[in-house]
Amino acid sequence: MTNVALCACPDYDEANVASAVERAVTLCGGMDKFVRPGQRVLLKPNMLSAAPLEQRVTTDPSVVRAVGQLVLKAGGRVIIGDSPAIDKVSRISRVTGMTEVAKELGADLIEFSRPTLAKTPRGSIYQALELEQTVLSADVVINLPKLKTHCMMLLTMGVKNLFGAVVGPRKSQWHMHAGDDRIMFADLLLDIYRTITPALTILDGVWSMQGRGPNNGTPCHSGFLAASCDPLAMDLALAPLLGAHRTSFPLYGAAVRRGFAKPDGADLRLIGDDPNTLIPKDFQLPVLESAMMVPGFLSGLMRKHLTSRPVQDPMLCQGCGKCQQVCPPGSLKLMQNRRAVIDHLTCIRCYCCQEVCPADAIHFKTGALVGIIERLRSFF
């Protein structure tokens, strides 16, 4: 039985966050359980992009501060790090206030840049993964995700946040390999999580993101923090509370199939505050467009018309070029008139362009095959 602690936290007032974080960590056994004097402790927040805090794209620095203070009290040495998709950690930190928090904690604030081959544990799909050396060499990893929706993986919480341990350019390579199949990508996330094995995960759900996350959704006041020794347990416990049927959550399907979770969730236990008084009842999940592979004989032109595909709204485009930079197969080119030319024959439907667009100018158009499948489902 794995405990998942829920603690009310109404806002980002420093005292309220410190109190909620301390209570959540205490419910998990206390920081002394995870950190010993002199240990190097990596705090891994979500630092996706340099968006203002009010957009709720990144882990709030007040949560990082409160966790870091508990680490220092336990005698640990703090490191804060991530590998954002496009923006630099230095810029994100200036915009969000993470720079000041790092100074307060006396912490090194780093951008992951040293990929190192790590052997994965028994039962993994991949025998080895290239992950950030700082993550692998830290004495303790504390995972600090942001509660957000995700247009490809439905939700991004504890396990998905660890994808940040993949160093920048390697992310595109993995999207090329596994990014057009949700279950395959979920398997990759599970292998990363089992290789890193964070000691503690604390989820920032004070304000979350709903709708078209993880970068273009809308802020949602959720009013809680969650904590667990196991990020997978936390994710699977929270998903149904947020309105996600377990079978629609790709991470759940992969975890059950590989024997890492029980189908009925009987191995999970919520402790702390009553979730019925915390979790928003109308949390808006994204509509998952098709990311499925089509049979080989449907490749090429038929794939273009039968499966969902990205489309751009040039009226919303800011011309920043992030979509072109992040596209793994190089299928998207942004022209000088701010119109995107997308080669749908080579596009792998990985959602990277939609994820990094700061203007929400890229959407996915449902393909004919997906439309037929969805209409058929409505009859059963």
Summary of the structure (lengths in Angstrom):
residues: 380
radius of gyration: 20.1
end to end distance: 34.9
largest distance: 60.9
contacts: 1334
relative contact order: 0.14
helix: 37%
strand: 23%
